[in-house]
Amino acid sequence: MPCIDPNLICHRLAIHKEVKPVAQRKRKVGGERREAIIAETQKLMRAGFIRDVRYTMWLANVVLVKKNLRKKWRMCVNYTNLNKACPKDAYPLPSIDRLVDGASSHALLSFLDAYSGYNQIMMFPPNEEHTTFITDHANFCYRVMPFGLKNVGVTYQRLMDKVFHQQIGRNMEVYVDDMVIKTTSTDAHVADLAEVFNQIQKYNMSHNPKKCVFGV
């Protein structure tokens, strides 16, 4: 899947220098869960999101949770130790109340949903191996920004503010990976959508059409 140019943004870890790396003890996983982990890591490898690792100081366990009513598994990584070692990024997130007030008086709204939004941002290469997780068949680290890491939402907000700085507050509102295109008149909505999609194409971003809603 295409990723955002790392020269524009990538996710960097700021680990406290006094913190020692933590290698979590591997948890036993068997049966259906083991097969789900194998399938998911193969999918992530094909997408270029992860790579295998042989030597690393940081190790985290995989956690499986039920994804939906169809009882599918979602693979997560327990980054508790790594997150504790990183300070909070104080970059300001938008006020939800301001976003609601800013969109409430407009004639038409369209909602966009990013496709694997966090995974479109690359990890800073020297930090990749800090994201290493354990499986029965290999250890892997993320090449892209994974869910579960501290400050990933802030990094994504930074990206949105850079890409849509001319649209935010005028014909668009953004909160992390939630985007709303707002228009005061019906006739102008197509032009506003075209303006936003030009930015999306310019910066090589991907969206999920099944989860986008237009002209509400």
C-alpha positions in Angstrom: 0.0 0.0 0.0 1.3 3.5 -0.8 2.7 5.4 2.2 3.1 9.1 3.0 6.5 10.5 2.0 8.7 10.2 5.1 10.3 13.5 4.2 6.9 15.1 5.0 6.4 13.1 8.2 7.4 9.9 10.0 6.8 8.6 13.5 9.7 9.0 15.8 10.1 7.6 19.3 11.5 9.8 22.1 12.6 7.2 24.6 13.9 8.4 28.0 17.7 7.8 28.0 17.7 6.4 31.5 15.1 3.7 30.7 16.5 0.2 30.0 14.9 -1.9 27.2 12.3 -4.4 28.2 11.9 -7.8 26.6 8.6 -9.3 27.6 8.4 -13.0 28.3 6.7 -14.8 25.6 3.1 -15.9 26.3 1.8 -19.3 25.2 -0.6 -19.1 22.3 -2.2 -22.1 20.6 -4.9 -23.4 18.4 -7.1 -20.8 16.7 -5.2 -17.9 18.0 -1.9 -19.1 16.8 -3.3 -19.6 13.3 -4.8 -16.1 13.4 -1.4 -14.6 14.3 0.3 -16.5 11.4 -2.3 -15.3 9.0 -2.1 -11.7 10.1 1.7 -11.5 10.1 1.7 -13.0 6.6 -0.7 -10.3 5.5 1.4 -7.6 7.1 4.5 -8.9 5.4 2.9 -8.9 2.0 1.7 -5.3 2.6 5.3 -4.3 3.5 4.1 -3.1 7.0 6.5 -5.3 9.0 9.8 -7.1 8.6 11.5 -9.9 10.5 14.0 -9.1 13.2 16.8 -11.3 14.6 18.4 -9.2 17.3 16.6 -6.6 19.4 16.5 -5.3 22.9 12.8 -4.5 23.0 10.2 -7.3 22.7 6.4 -7.1 23.1 3.7 -9.8 23.2 0.9 -10.1 20.7 -2.7 -9.7 22.1 -5.7 -11.0 20.2 -9.2 -9.5 20.7 -12.5 -10.3 19.0 -12.9 -7.9 16.1 -16.7 -8.0 15.5 -19.8 -10.1 15.7 -18.4 -12.5 13.1 -15.9 -13.5 15.8 -12.8 -12.6 13.8 -9.6 -11.9 15.7 -7.8 -8.6 15.6 -4.0 -8.7 16.4 -2.7 -6.0 18.7 0.7 -5.6 20.3 1.2 -4.9 24.0 3.4 -1.8 23.9 2.9 -1.0 27.6 6.6 -1.0 28.5 7.7 1.0 25.4 4.9 3.5 26.0 6.0 4.0 29.6 9.5 4.8 28.4 8.2 7.6 26.0 7.1 11.1 27.1 3.8 12.5 26.1 3.8 14.6 22.9 2.1 17.8 23.9 1.1 18.8 20.3 -2.5 20.3 20.6 -5.4 18.3 19.3 -8.5 20.2 18.1 -11.4 20.8 20.5 -14.3 18.5 19.8 -16.8 21.2 20.7 -15.2 23.6 18.3 -15.3 21.1 15.5 -19.0 20.4 16.1 -19.9 24.1 16.3 -17.8 24.7 13.1 -19.7 22.1 11.1 -23.3 22.5 12.5 -24.4 25.5 10.5 -23.4 24.1 7.0 -25.8 23.0 4.3 -23.9 19.8 3.4 -21.4 17.6 5.1 -19.3 14.7 3.7 -17.3 12.3 6.0 -14.0 10.7 4.9 -12.4 7.6 6.5 -8.7 6.9 6.0 -7.8 3.4 4.9 -5.5 2.0 7.6 -4.7 5.6 8.3 -1.9 5.1 10.9 -0.2 2.5 8.7 0.2 5.1 5.9 2.9 6.8 8.0 6.3 5.3 8.1 8.3 4.7 11.3 11.6 6.5 11.6 14.0 3.7 10.5 16.3 3.8 13.6 13.1 3.3 15.7 11.6 0.4 13.8 13.2 -2.4 15.9 11.8 -0.8 19.1 8.4 -2.0 17.9 9.4 -5.7 17.8 6.8 -8.2 18.8 7.1 -12.0 19.5 5.3 -14.8 17.7 5.9 -18.6 17.6 7.5 -18.5 14.2 9.5 -15.3 14.2 10.0 -11.8 15.7 8.8 -8.9 13.6 9.0 -5.1 13.8 6.9 -2.5 12.2 8.1 -0.4 9.2 4.9 1.7 9.4 3.3 3.4 12.4 1.3 0.8 14.3 -1.8 1.1 16.5 -1.1 1.0 20.2 2.0 3.1 20.3 2.0 6.3 22.4 1.6 9.5 20.5 0.6 8.0 17.2 -2.7 10.0 17.2 -0.7 13.2 17.6 1.6 12.3 14.7 -1.4 11.7 12.5 -2.9 15.0 13.5 0.4 16.7 12.6 0.1 15.1 9.1 -3.5 16.3 8.7 -2.6 19.9 9.8 0.2 19.9 7.2 -1.8 18.5 4.4 -5.0 20.4 4.9 -3.7 23.7 6.5 -5.5 25.8 3.8 -8.8 23.9 4.2 -9.2 23.4 8.0 -11.6 25.9 9.5 -12.8 27.1 6.0 -14.4 24.1 4.3 -13.0 21.2 6.4 -12.6 20.0 9.9 -10.2 17.3 11.1 -9.8 15.3 14.3 -6.9 12.9 13.9 -8.2 10.5 11.2 -11.8 11.8 11.1 -12.4 14.3 8.3 -15.5 16.4 7.6 -15.9 18.5 4.5 -18.4 21.3 5.2 -20.2 23.5 2.6 -22.4 26.5 3.1 -24.2 26.0 -0.2 -25.2 22.9 -2.1 -23.7 24.2 -5.3 -20.3 24.6 -3.8 -20.0 21.2 -2.3 -18.6 19.5 -5.4 -15.9 22.1 -5.6 -15.0 21.7 -2.0 -14.8 17.9 -2.4 -12.6 18.3 -5.4 -10.2 20.7 -3.5 -9.9 18.2 -0.7 -9.4 15.2 -3.0 -6.7 17.1 -4.9 -4.7 17.4 -1.6 -5.3 13.7 -0.8 -4.0 12.7 -4.2 -1.0 15.1 -4.0 0.2 13.6 -0.7 -0.5 10.0 -1.8 -3.1 9.3 0.9 -5.6 6.4 0.7 -9.2 6.4 1.9 -11.8 3.6 2.4 -14.8 4.4 0.0 -17.0 1.9 1.9 -16.7 4.0 5.1 -17.0 7.4 3.4 -20.4 9.3 3.4 -21.1 12.1 1.0 -23.7 14.9 1.0 -25.4 14.5 4.3 
